[in-house]
Amino acid sequence: MSTMRELTCIGCPIGCFLQVQLEGTTVKSVTGNTCKRGAIYGEKECTNPTRIVTSSVKVKGGIENVVSVKTEGDIPKNMIFGCLDLLKGIEVEAPVKINDVILANAAGTGVNIIATRDVESK
């Protein structure tokens, strides 16, 4: 059975309106994109949606109480809340440097969660 999904692309700032034609779970075509990233996003969003996760964790002994963190790459959309739950209990010791691994292999995704800024010690 053929179905059509309509999406707004988040692959670049243009925000193209995509139409993705599916045959079951197989993508037959992606239209409406103005760049290659749109076609890739449309197919991925309909077959295996992923996201970058951003959050913050507590810092002990730092000039700031928290440090912003993010996943190094996309993780499956259904794993987002599992990663966020793991971050709730994490407290890191200052100093923290940008790109420090805060949580390796977050929720078994194979993707690390890293610091996105520096936090110096008090």
C-alpha positions as CSV (number, residue, x, y, z in Angstrom):
1,M,0.0,0.0,0.0
2,S,1.4,3.4,-1.0
3,T,1.2,6.3,1.4
4,M,2.5,9.9,1.4
5,R,4.1,11.6,4.4
6,E,4.6,15.4,4.5
7,L,7.5,16.8,6.5
8,T,9.3,20.0,7.0
9,C,13.0,19.4,6.5
10,I,15.4,20.3,9.3
11,G,18.6,19.4,7.4
12,C,19.4,23.0,6.6
13,P,18.0,26.5,7.3
14,I,15.7,26.6,4.2
15,G,13.1,24.2,5.8
16,C,11.8,22.7,2.6
17,F,8.3,21.1,2.6
18,L,9.0,17.4,1.7
19,Q,6.6,14.8,0.3
20,V,7.8,11.3,1.0
21,Q,6.2,8.4,-0.9
22,L,6.3,5.1,1.0
23,E,5.5,1.6,-0.2
24,G,5.0,-0.1,3.1
25,T,8.2,0.9,5.0
26,T,10.2,1.4,1.9
27,V,10.8,5.0,0.6
28,K,10.0,5.2,-3.1
29,S,10.6,8.9,-3.5
30,V,11.3,12.2,-1.8
31,T,10.2,15.4,-3.5
32,G,10.2,19.1,-2.5
33,N,13.8,19.2,-1.4
34,T,16.2,21.9,-2.8
35,C,19.4,20.1,-1.6
36,K,20.7,16.6,-1.1
37,R,20.3,16.9,2.7
38,G,16.5,17.1,2.2
39,A,16.3,13.8,0.4
40,I,18.5,12.1,3.0
41,Y,16.5,13.7,5.9
42,G,13.1,12.6,4.4
43,E,14.2,9.0,3.9
44,K,15.8,8.8,7.3
45,E,12.9,10.4,9.1
46,C,10.5,7.9,7.6
47,T,12.6,4.8,8.2
48,N,14.9,5.5,11.2
49,P,14.3,8.9,12.8
50,T,17.2,10.2,14.9
51,R,18.0,13.4,16.8
52,I,20.9,15.2,18.5
53,V,20.1,15.4,22.2
54,T,21.0,18.5,24.2
55,S,20.8,18.9,28.0
56,S,22.9,19.9,31.0
57,V,24.5,18.1,34.0
58,K,25.5,19.3,37.4
59,V,29.1,20.4,38.1
60,K,30.7,20.0,41.5
61,G,33.4,22.6,42.5
62,G,33.0,24.7,39.4
63,I,32.5,28.4,38.8
64,E,29.2,27.3,37.2
65,N,26.7,24.8,38.7
66,V,25.9,23.1,35.4
67,V,27.6,22.4,32.0
68,S,25.7,22.0,28.7
69,V,26.1,18.7,27.0
70,K,25.0,17.0,23.8
71,T,25.2,13.7,21.9
72,E,28.2,13.5,19.6
73,G,25.9,12.3,16.9
74,D,22.3,11.4,16.2
75,I,20.6,8.7,18.3
76,P,17.4,6.9,17.6
77,K,14.4,9.0,18.5
78,N,13.0,6.3,20.8
79,M,16.2,6.5,22.9
80,I,16.0,10.2,23.7
81,F,14.2,9.8,27.1
82,G,16.4,7.0,28.1
83,C,19.5,9.2,27.6
84,L,17.9,12.1,29.5
85,D,17.0,9.8,32.4
86,L,20.7,8.8,32.7
87,L,21.8,12.4,32.7
88,K,19.6,13.3,35.7
89,G,21.9,11.4,38.1
90,I,25.3,12.6,36.7
91,E,27.4,15.2,38.5
92,V,30.9,15.9,37.1
93,E,33.9,17.4,38.9
94,A,35.3,20.7,37.7
95,P,37.2,21.5,35.6
96,V,35.3,20.4,32.6
97,K,36.6,21.0,29.1
98,I,34.6,21.2,25.9
99,N,34.3,17.8,24.2
100,D,35.0,15.9,27.5
101,V,33.0,12.7,27.4
102,I,30.4,13.0,30.1
103,L,28.6,9.7,29.4
104,A,30.1,7.0,27.1
105,N,27.8,4.9,25.0
106,A,24.7,6.6,26.2
107,A,21.9,4.1,26.8
108,G,23.6,1.6,24.6
109,T,23.4,3.8,21.5
110,G,27.1,3.7,20.8
111,V,27.1,7.5,21.0
112,N,28.9,9.5,23.7
113,I,27.5,12.6,25.4
114,I,30.0,15.4,25.5
115,A,30.4,18.8,27.2
116,T,29.8,21.7,24.9
117,R,31.6,24.3,27.0
118,D,34.4,24.8,29.5
119,V,33.7,25.1,33.3
120,E,36.7,26.1,35.4
121,S,37.2,25.1,39.0
122,K,36.4,27.6,41.8
